[in-house]
Amino acid sequence: MNKISREINNDVISSVEVADHIILHHHEKRDGTGYPHRLKGEEIHLEARIVAIVDVFDALASRRPYKGSWSVERALSFINEQKGKHFDAAIVMSFLCHFDEKAAQKKGCDNVRSTGI
């Protein structure tokens, strides 16, 4: 992991520490059932909690050699169902609100945007 982090030369990931958190902890789950360290809640660094949602969305909505792709709606529904279990609820809400502006108007996303998440 540290070797990968050191080889990243990207202005977006300016901190090796941030890259380490993402690489190591994006498979942790909010409820503590993830891996590799079974972290839960706020023990999981914010950047890893954000990447976890994006990673799962991509895995579900993309065709893979071993599975077909899910519709965007089905993938978003699954992510919403997992808030508080697999994912941080506030980050899920932010993800859903920013994903579809039209749907955001129906979901009370103005509160999410005002919190800066």
Backbone as CSV, one residue per row, in Angstrom:
resi,resn,N_x,N_y,N_z,CA_x,CA_y,CA_z,C_x,C_y,C_z
1,MET,0.816,-1.184,0.000,0.000,0.000,0.000,0.864,1.254,0.000
2,ASN,1.867,1.341,0.836,2.709,2.531,0.876,3.452,2.737,-0.428
3,LYS,3.850,1.646,-1.083,4.531,1.747,-2.368,3.605,2.384,-3.395
4,ILE,2.353,1.952,-3.437,1.386,2.526,-4.366,1.204,4.007,-4.065
5,SER,1.032,4.348,-2.802,0.834,5.736,-2.419,2.007,6.612,-2.825
6,ARG,3.208,6.117,-2.631,4.393,6.906,-2.982,4.512,7.119,-4.485
7,GLU,4.016,6.170,-5.270,4.137,6.275,-6.718,3.077,7.178,-7.337
8,ILE,2.051,7.510,-6.565,1.018,8.403,-7.084,1.599,9.801,-7.158
9,ASN,1.568,10.370,-8.340,2.057,11.733,-8.525,0.906,12.508,-9.147
10,ASN,0.000,12.953,-8.301,-1.217,13.580,-8.777,-1.582,14.716,-7.840
11,ASP,-1.857,15.872,-8.396,-2.217,17.023,-7.575,-3.518,16.821,-6.824
12,VAL,-4.418,15.975,-7.357,-5.690,15.733,-6.686,-5.460,15.027,-5.358
13,ILE,-4.567,14.050,-5.368,-4.239,13.354,-4.127,-2.890,13.886,-3.670
14,SER,-2.940,14.998,-2.965,-1.710,15.675,-2.578,-1.115,15.107,-1.298
15,SER,-1.880,14.310,-0.603,-1.403,13.760,0.657,-1.314,12.241,0.574
16,VAL,-0.145,11.724,0.855,0.023,10.270,0.888,-0.887,9.678,1.950
17,GLU,-1.079,10.390,3.032,-1.943,9.908,4.107,-3.389,9.725,3.620
18,VAL,-3.889,10.672,2.841,-5.245,10.563,2.293,-5.335,9.347,1.369
19,ALA,-4.354,9.190,0.505,-4.336,8.034,-0.400,-4.302,6.731,0.386
20,ASP,-3.508,6.683,1.428,-3.448,5.487,2.270,-4.815,5.170,2.875
21,HIS,-5.510,6.183,3.384,-6.832,5.975,3.977,-7.797,5.392,2.960
22,ILE,-7.775,5.940,1.753,-8.683,5.460,0.703,-8.364,4.017,0.336
23,ILE,-7.094,3.755,0.064,-6.683,2.416,-0.368,-6.993,1.378,0.700
24,LEU,-6.687,1.678,1.930,-6.811,0.699,3.004,-8.239,0.527,3.519
25,HIS,-9.027,1.587,3.550,-10.292,1.530,4.284,-11.561,1.688,3.465
26,HIS,-11.506,1.732,2.152,-12.746,1.941,1.394,-13.657,0.713,1.390
27,HIS,-13.200,-0.404,1.956,-14.076,-1.578,2.098,-14.596,-1.750,3.523
28,GLU,-14.314,-0.787,4.368,-14.910,-0.802,5.710,-16.382,-0.420,5.576
29,LYS,-17.197,-0.836,6.544,-18.631,-0.527,6.504,-19.026,0.227,7.762
30,ARG,-19.970,1.107,7.626,-20.452,1.954,8.717,-20.783,1.136,9.969
31,ASP,-21.350,-0.056,9.768,-21.780,-0.870,10.908,-20.675,-1.760,11.482
32,GLY,-19.460,-1.655,10.939,-18.333,-2.411,11.481,-18.130,-3.791,10.892
33,THR,-18.883,-4.149,9.868,-18.767,-5.484,9.288,-17.841,-5.544,8.074
34,GLY,-17.178,-4.450,7.745,-16.293,-4.423,6.580,-14.911,-4.963,6.888
35,TYR,-13.995,-4.698,5.981,-12.621,-5.171,6.148,-11.662,-4.113,5.632
36,PRO,-10.423,-4.089,6.038,-9.691,-5.149,6.718,-9.692,-5.044,8.249
37,HIS,-10.096,-3.916,8.809,-9.962,-3.719,10.259,-11.284,-3.643,11.017
38,ARG,-12.393,-3.878,10.321,-13.719,-3.831,10.941,-13.962,-2.510,11.671
39,LEU,-13.503,-1.422,11.047,-13.765,-0.093,11.593,-15.247,0.207,11.431
40,LYS,-15.761,1.122,12.257,-17.153,1.508,12.075,-17.335,2.993,12.350
41,GLY,-18.405,3.515,11.793,-18.763,4.910,12.018,-17.641,5.870,11.681
42,GLU,-17.409,6.774,12.613,-16.411,7.828,12.421,-14.977,7.308,12.490
43,GLU,-14.785,6.055,12.859,-13.438,5.471,12.820,-12.912,5.403,11.389
44,ILE,-13.825,5.347,10.443,-13.466,5.284,9.020,-13.239,6.712,8.551
45,HIS,-12.093,6.973,7.970,-11.780,8.321,7.501,-12.785,8.770,6.447
46,LEU,-13.092,10.049,6.454,-14.079,10.626,5.553,-13.808,10.270,4.095
47,GLU,-12.565,10.389,3.660,-12.254,10.117,2.258,-12.539,8.662,1.885
48,ALA,-12.337,7.743,2.798,-12.632,6.333,2.542,-14.140,6.100,2.506
49,ARG,-14.893,6.819,3.344,-16.355,6.696,3.331,-16.937,7.210,2.018
50,ILE,-16.354,8.258,1.480,-16.817,8.806,0.204,-16.499,7.835,-0.928
51,VAL,-15.274,7.367,-0.982,-14.861,6.455,-2.056,-15.637,5.150,-1.985
52,ALA,-16.010,4.698,-0.814,-16.773,3.454,-0.679,-18.061,3.507,-1.487
53,ILE,-18.768,4.624,-1.422,-20.028,4.764,-2.158,-19.771,4.774,-3.660
54,VAL,-18.797,5.523,-4.072,-18.480,5.623,-5.500,-18.029,4.262,-6.027
55,ASP,-17.220,3.562,-5.259,-16.715,2.248,-5.664,-17.864,1.254,-5.841
56,VAL,-18.778,1.213,-4.895,-19.900,0.282,-4.978,-20.820,0.672,-6.134
57,PHE,-21.089,1.960,-6.287,-21.926,2.390,-7.400,-21.316,1.946,-8.731
58,ASP,-20.034,2.186,-8.897,-19.362,1.792,-10.132,-19.430,0.279,-10.340
59,ALA,-19.205,-0.485,-9.290,-19.243,-1.947,-9.398,-20.630,-2.439,-9.797
60,LEU,-21.662,-1.820,-9.249,-23.025,-2.258,-9.560,-23.465,-1.829,-10.957
61,ALA,-23.161,-0.598,-11.334,-23.666,-0.037,-12.592,-22.818,-0.415,-13.806
62,SER,-21.691,-1.041,-13.592,-20.810,-1.427,-14.693,-20.943,-2.909,-14.995
63,ARG,-20.865,-3.227,-16.273,-20.838,-4.631,-16.683,-19.463,-5.191,-16.356
64,ARG,-19.440,-6.366,-15.819,-18.197,-7.053,-15.509,-18.230,-8.429,-16.171
65,PRO,-17.093,-9.076,-16.356,-17.100,-10.401,-16.991,-17.971,-11.414,-16.236
66,TYR,-18.124,-11.214,-14.944,-18.861,-12.164,-14.114,-20.292,-11.736,-13.812
67,LYS,-20.725,-10.557,-14.312,-22.088,-10.088,-14.044,-22.481,-8.996,-15.018
68,GLY,-23.775,-8.835,-15.181,-24.285,-7.732,-15.989,-24.337,-6.455,-15.173
69,SER,-24.603,-5.345,-15.849,-24.704,-4.072,-15.137,-26.119,-3.888,-14.596
70,TRP,-26.203,-3.225,-13.463,-27.488,-2.828,-12.905,-27.872,-1.497,-13.530
71,SER,-29.157,-1.200,-13.555,-29.591,0.125,-13.994,-29.117,1.146,-12.958
72,VAL,-28.991,2.376,-13.392,-28.593,3.443,-12.464,-29.598,3.524,-11.323
73,GLU,-30.863,3.434,-11.636,-31.906,3.527,-10.607,-31.777,2.413,-9.577
74,ARG,-31.517,1.198,-10.040,-31.371,0.060,-9.120,-30.140,0.239,-8.236
75,ALA,-29.027,0.688,-8.828,-27.798,0.904,-8.057,-28.009,1.995,-7.014
76,LEU,-28.663,3.089,-7.393,-28.929,4.177,-6.441,-29.865,3.706,-5.327
77,SER,-30.840,2.894,-5.679,-31.757,2.351,-4.678,-31.008,1.478,-3.670
78,PHE,-30.106,0.638,-4.161,-29.308,-0.209,-3.272,-28.464,0.640,-2.324
79,ILE,-27.818,1.653,-2.861,-26.991,2.528,-2.020,-27.849,3.188,-0.960
80,ASN,-29.031,3.653,-1.336,-29.930,4.273,-0.367,-30.354,3.279,0.715
81,GLU,-30.625,2.030,0.328,-31.003,0.990,1.293,-29.883,0.693,2.282
82,GLN,-28.651,0.911,1.875,-27.488,0.579,2.709,-27.019,1.732,3.587
83,LYS,-27.697,2.869,3.533,-27.255,3.994,4.370,-27.453,3.637,5.842
84,GLY,-26.439,3.943,6.626,-26.445,3.607,8.036,-25.915,2.214,8.329
85,LYS,-25.887,1.353,7.327,-25.344,-0.001,7.480,-23.960,-0.052,6.842
86,HIS,-23.961,-0.015,5.520,-22.690,-0.037,4.787,-22.110,1.375,4.680
87,PHE,-22.969,2.353,4.430,-22.516,3.706,4.122,-22.957,4.731,5.158
88,ASP,-22.196,5.793,5.240,-22.520,6.957,6.061,-23.780,7.610,5.484
89,ALA,-24.814,7.781,6.306,-26.099,8.287,5.826,-25.989,9.685,5.210
90,ALA,-25.215,10.563,5.810,-25.076,11.926,5.281,-24.388,11.924,3.925
91,ILE,-23.415,11.059,3.751,-22.712,10.997,2.469,-23.613,10.369,1.406
92,VAL,-24.413,9.384,1.786,-25.372,8.804,0.844,-26.329,9.893,0.364
93,MET,-26.854,10.661,1.285,-27.806,11.710,0.908,-27.143,12.711,-0.030
94,SER,-25.936,13.094,0.275,-25.212,14.027,-0.584,-24.992,13.424,-1.973
95,PHE,-24.581,12.166,-2.016,-24.352,11.476,-3.288,-25.627,11.454,-4.115
96,LEU,-26.734,11.076,-3.492,-28.002,11.002,-4.211,-28.444,12.380,-4.690
97,CYS,-28.262,13.380,-3.866,-28.672,14.736,-4.230,-27.857,15.294,-5.386
98,HIS,-26.593,15.042,-5.402,-25.745,15.585,-6.454,-25.750,14.728,-7.710
99,PHE,-26.262,13.529,-7.595,-26.290,12.633,-8.741,-27.346,13.064,-9.743
100,ASP,-28.487,13.462,-9.257,-29.608,13.801,-10.126,-30.280,15.067,-9.617
101,GLU,-30.041,16.166,-10.286,-30.568,17.458,-9.840,-32.097,17.472,-9.770
102,LYS,-32.773,16.828,-10.712,-34.236,16.816,-10.696,-34.758,16.058,-9.490
103,ALA,-34.161,14.910,-9.225,-34.573,14.131,-8.051,-34.222,14.875,-6.777
104,ALA,-33.146,15.631,-6.798,-32.702,16.367,-5.619,-33.761,17.337,-5.140
105,GLN,-34.486,17.940,-6.061,-35.522,18.894,-5.684,-36.627,18.223,-4.875
106,LYS,-36.847,16.947,-5.120,-37.902,16.207,-4.423,-37.441,15.663,-3.073
107,LYS,-36.136,15.587,-2.850,-35.609,14.899,-1.676,-35.178,15.827,-0.552
108,GLY,-35.434,17.109,-0.660,-35.015,18.026,0.385,-33.528,18.211,0.438
109,CYS,-32.902,18.289,-0.707,-31.446,18.361,-0.770,-30.900,19.744,-0.445
110,ASP,-31.746,20.724,-0.342,-31.231,22.040,0.033,-30.554,21.998,1.389
111,ASN,-31.074,21.167,2.304,-30.444,21.009,3.616,-29.083,20.383,3.496
112,VAL,-28.929,19.411,2.598,-27.650,18.751,2.393,-26.642,19.743,1.849
113,ARG,-27.042,20.521,0.860,-26.127,21.484,0.252,-25.702,22.554,1.244
114,SER,-26.600,22.957,2.126,-26.244,24.010,3.080,-25.278,23.536,4.145
115,THR,-25.174,22.210,4.358,-24.229,21.697,5.349,-22.836,21.545,4.778
116,GLY,-22.716,21.636,3.439,-21.417,21.553,2.809,-20.924,20.146,2.564
117,ILE,-21.768,19.152,2.752,-21.335,17.771,2.500,-21.434,17.490,1.025
